[in-house]
Amino acid sequence: MTIHELMFPPEAEGTRLDKWAASLDLELTRCAVQGLIASGHVTVNGKAVPKNYRPKAGEQICIEVPPPEEIEIVPQDIPLDIVYEDDDLLVVNKPKGMVVHPAAGNYDETLVNALMFHCKGSLSGINGVIRPGIVHRIDKNTSGLLIVAKNDFAHQGLAEQIKAHSFTREYEAIAVGHFKDTEGTINAPIGRHPVDRKKMCVTERNSKEAVTHYTVLTQFANTAHLRLKLETGRTHQIRVHLSYIGHPIYGDDVYGKAVKGTQGQCLHARKIGFIHPRTGEYLEFERDAPAYFQKLLEKFQK
């Protein structure tokens, strides 16, 4: 159980309790806060209140967040495109549309379900039973390369490289609009969206440094084929940064506009490089974008 004890600030007076709590950096959506209020896990001055309650300045707010329910991860025989594998780790080329780890509404057919079957349970446990072996992740509708740790030693070594921003990570994307410059750098901090807690945004409040370098490979009439390199690895970083400069990723139904037939953003994790945590050898792998991506490029070229 995580307990947050807070004092309602004067500048927020007049704001509903659920809206205010969701605006804090607590990783809680407004819907989640409403659920906690309804179940009695949110009190004001020690008393339960309705979800539409508007606290007064100085009132004491207590928010109790119960631990997530543990679920059993079922190994499933799902084909994997394994690019590299040894006793410590493997590199997987994840298809578009596959969720990386189980979560509400997606407990089956995830990458973790497939890894549990392929690795026979031999995966790192640092991130718990929900995310065994998962050192970093890419979005459901982003395809491409992902590293998986088979043991805690490998996981720790890879995690340290991610923290130090020493990974080589290169993506390619199809973005909307006409770019004035053929290359550039987007240096803008990213944090949780103040209203929609499922989204990220460029903000100075409770944010972290985020740097993305882009190169225009081909400029089409209304779209562009980009290569992107990350210095940092924030949640939704490329999607947020490109939307921020007015060039959302083609098909991105969260930070741009949905396009029929694309099933989300046209983004591919093309290249990944890292130092093997046991051997000290630098390894680098690359895979072309999937067929749907190539067909779109041909379409725009014509």
C-alpha positions in Angstrom: 0.0 0.0 0.0 1.3 3.4 -1.0 0.1 6.3 1.0 0.3 10.0 -0.1 -0.4 12.6 2.6 -0.9 16.0 1.1 -2.2 19.5 2.1 -4.6 21.1 -0.3 -2.9 24.3 -1.7 -4.6 27.7 -1.7 -4.1 28.1 -5.4 -6.1 25.0 -6.2 -9.2 26.0 -4.1 -12.4 25.6 -6.1 -11.0 22.6 -8.0 -12.6 19.2 -7.7 -10.6 16.7 -5.6 -10.4 14.0 -8.3 -9.2 16.6 -10.9 -6.6 18.0 -8.6 -5.3 14.6 -7.5 -4.9 13.5 -11.1 -2.9 16.6 -11.9 -0.2 15.6 -9.4 2.8 13.4 -10.3 1.3 10.3 -8.7 0.9 8.2 -11.9 -2.9 8.3 -11.3 -5.6 9.1 -13.9 -8.7 11.0 -13.0 -10.7 7.8 -13.4 -8.3 5.9 -11.1 -8.7 8.6 -8.5 -12.5 8.5 -8.7 -12.2 4.7 -8.1 -10.1 5.2 -5.0 -12.5 7.8 -3.7 -15.5 5.5 -4.2 -13.7 2.7 -2.4 -12.8 4.9 0.6 -9.1 5.1 -0.2 -9.2 8.9 -0.3 -10.0 11.0 2.8 -10.1 14.6 3.6 -9.3 15.5 7.3 -9.8 11.8 8.0 -13.3 11.5 6.5 -14.5 10.0 3.2 -15.9 12.4 0.7 -17.7 12.2 -2.7 -15.7 12.4 -5.9 -17.1 15.8 -6.7 -15.8 17.3 -3.4 -14.0 20.6 -3.7 -11.4 20.8 -0.8 -10.6 24.0 1.0 -7.1 25.4 1.4 -5.2 23.7 4.2 -7.3 20.5 4.3 -5.4 17.3 4.8 -5.7 14.9 1.9 -4.8 11.2 2.3 -4.6 9.0 -0.8 -4.1 5.3 -0.3 -3.0 3.4 -3.4 -3.4 -0.4 -2.9 -0.7 -2.6 -4.5 -1.6 -4.0 -8.0 -3.2 -7.4 -8.0 -0.7 -10.1 -9.0 -1.7 -12.0 -12.1 -0.4 -15.3 -13.4 1.6 -14.9 -16.6 0.8 -17.8 -18.9 3.5 -18.9 -21.3 2.2 -18.9 -24.9 3.7 -20.4 -28.0 3.8 -17.3 -30.1 6.4 -17.0 -32.9 9.3 -14.6 -32.2 11.6 -12.9 -34.6 14.8 -13.4 -32.6 17.7 -11.4 -34.0 20.3 -12.5 -31.4 20.4 -14.8 -28.3 22.9 -16.1 -25.8 22.8 -17.2 -22.1 22.4 -13.7 -20.8 20.1 -11.9 -23.2 18.2 -11.8 -26.5 17.3 -9.2 -29.0 13.8 -9.4 -30.5 12.3 -7.7 -33.5 8.8 -6.9 -32.2 6.0 -6.7 -34.7 3.6 -3.7 -34.8 0.5 -4.4 -32.8 2.1 -6.6 -30.1 1.9 -5.3 -26.5 5.2 -5.7 -24.6 4.0 -6.8 -21.2 0.6 -7.7 -19.7 -1.6 -4.9 -18.4 -5.3 -4.2 -17.9 -7.1 -5.4 -21.1 -4.0 -7.2 -22.4 -3.2 -10.2 -20.4 -2.6 -12.6 -23.3 -0.7 -12.6 -26.6 2.0 -10.2 -25.3 5.7 -10.3 -25.8 6.1 -11.4 -22.2 3.8 -14.4 -22.8 5.9 -15.4 -25.8 9.2 -14.9 -23.9 7.9 -17.0 -21.0 7.3 -19.9 -23.4 10.6 -19.5 -25.4 12.9 -19.0 -22.3 11.2 -21.5 -20.1 11.0 -19.1 -17.3 14.6 -18.1 -17.5 14.2 -14.3 -17.4 15.4 -11.5 -15.0 13.1 -10.8 -12.1 14.1 -7.2 -11.3 10.9 -5.7 -12.8 8.6 -8.3 -11.1 6.3 -11.0 -12.4 4.5 -8.6 -14.8 7.6 -7.6 -16.7 10.1 -10.5 -16.5 13.2 -9.8 -18.6 11.9 -6.4 -19.8 14.7 -3.8 -19.5 13.1 -1.2 -21.8 10.0 -1.1 -23.9 8.5 0.2 -27.1 4.8 1.1 -27.7 2.3 -1.5 -28.9 2.1 0.1 -32.4 5.9 0.7 -32.7 7.7 -2.1 -34.4 11.4 -3.0 -34.0 14.3 -4.1 -31.8 14.0 -4.7 -28.1 16.6 -6.2 -25.7 15.4 -8.8 -23.1 17.5 -9.9 -20.1 17.6 -13.5 -19.1 19.1 -12.9 -15.6 19.4 -10.2 -13.1 23.1 -9.7 -13.8 22.4 -8.9 -17.5 19.4 -6.8 -16.5 21.4 -4.6 -14.1 24.2 -4.1 -16.6 21.8 -3.1 -19.4 19.8 -0.8 -17.1 22.9 1.1 -16.1 23.6 1.8 -19.8 20.1 3.0 -20.3 20.4 5.3 -17.3 23.7 6.6 -18.6 22.1 7.2 -22.1 24.9 5.1 -23.7 22.6 2.9 -25.8 22.7 3.4 -29.5 19.0 3.8 -30.6 18.0 4.7 -34.1 14.4 4.8 -35.4 12.7 5.6 -38.6 9.3 7.2 -39.0 6.9 8.7 -41.5 5.9 12.2 -40.3 3.3 14.6 -41.4 4.1 17.9 -43.2 7.0 19.6 -45.0 10.2 20.0 -43.1 12.1 23.3 -43.7 15.4 21.9 -42.5 16.8 18.5 -43.6 18.1 17.8 -40.1 17.7 19.2 -36.6 17.6 18.5 -32.8 14.6 18.7 -30.5 15.7 19.5 -27.0 12.5 19.8 -24.9 11.7 18.3 -21.5 8.9 15.7 -21.3 6.6 15.0 -18.4 3.1 13.6 -17.7 0.3 15.6 -19.3 -1.5 17.7 -16.7 -5.0 16.7 -17.7 -4.8 13.4 -19.6 -2.6 11.2 -17.4 -2.2 8.6 -20.1 -0.3 11.0 -22.3 3.0 12.8 -22.1 3.8 16.3 -23.2 6.6 18.9 -23.4 6.5 20.7 -20.1 8.8 22.3 -17.5 6.7 20.9 -14.7 7.8 17.6 -13.2 9.6 16.7 -16.4 12.9 15.1 -17.5 15.4 16.2 -20.1 14.6 14.7 -23.6 16.7 15.1 -26.7 15.9 13.7 -30.2 18.0 14.2 -33.4 16.2 13.9 -36.7 17.3 13.7 -40.4 14.9 13.9 -43.3 15.7 11.0 -45.6 13.0 11.8 -48.2 10.6 14.7 -48.3 7.3 13.8 -50.1 4.5 16.2 -50.9 2.7 16.1 -47.5 4.8 13.6 -45.5 8.5 12.9 -44.8 10.6 9.8 -44.2 12.8 10.4 -41.1 15.7 8.8 -39.3 15.8 9.6 -35.6 18.4 9.1 -33.0 17.7 9.3 -29.2 20.0 10.7 -26.6 17.4 10.0 -23.9 14.6 7.5 -23.7 11.5 9.1 -22.3 8.0 7.6 -22.6 6.6 8.4 -26.1 9.6 10.6 -26.7 9.7 10.6 -30.5 5.9 10.9 -30.8 5.7 13.8 -28.4 8.7 15.7 -29.8 7.5 15.4 -33.4 4.0 16.5 -32.5 5.5 19.4 -30.5 7.3 20.8 -33.6 4.1 20.4 -35.7 5.1 17.2 -37.5 3.2 14.3 -35.8 3.9 10.8 -36.9 1.7 9.6 -39.7 -1.2 7.6 -38.2 -0.5 8.5 -34.6 -4.0 8.5 -33.1 -2.8 10.0 -29.7 -0.5 12.8 -30.6 -1.6 13.4 -34.2 -4.4 12.1 -36.3 -5.6 8.5 -36.9 -5.3 7.2 -40.5 -7.5 4.3 -41.7 -5.4 1.2 -42.2 -2.3 2.2 -40.4 -3.2 0.9 -36.9 -1.3 3.6 -35.1 1.9 5.5 -35.6 4.4 4.6 -38.4 7.4 4.2 -36.2 10.1 1.5 -36.3 13.0 0.9 -33.9 15.6 0.2 -36.6 18.9 -0.1 -34.8 20.1 -0.8 -31.3 23.6 -1.0 -29.9 24.9 -1.8 -26.5 27.9 -3.2 -24.5 27.3 -6.8 -23.6 27.2 -6.8 -19.7 29.2 -10.0 -19.4 31.7 -9.9 -22.3 32.2 -6.2 -22.6 31.8 -6.5 -26.3 29.9 -3.8 -28.2 27.0 -5.4 -30.1 24.8 -3.6 -32.7 21.8 -4.9 -34.6 19.6 -3.5 -37.4 16.4 -4.5 -39.0 14.4 -3.0 -41.9 11.0 -1.5 -41.3 8.0 -3.9 -41.9 6.2 -4.4 -45.2 3.3 -2.0 -44.4 5.9 0.8 -43.8 7.7 0.1 -47.1 4.4 0.1 -49.0 3.5 3.5 -47.6 6.9 4.9 -48.6 6.3 3.6 -52.2 2.8 5.1 -52.2 4.1 8.5 -51.1 7.0 8.3 -53.6 4.5 8.0 -56.4 
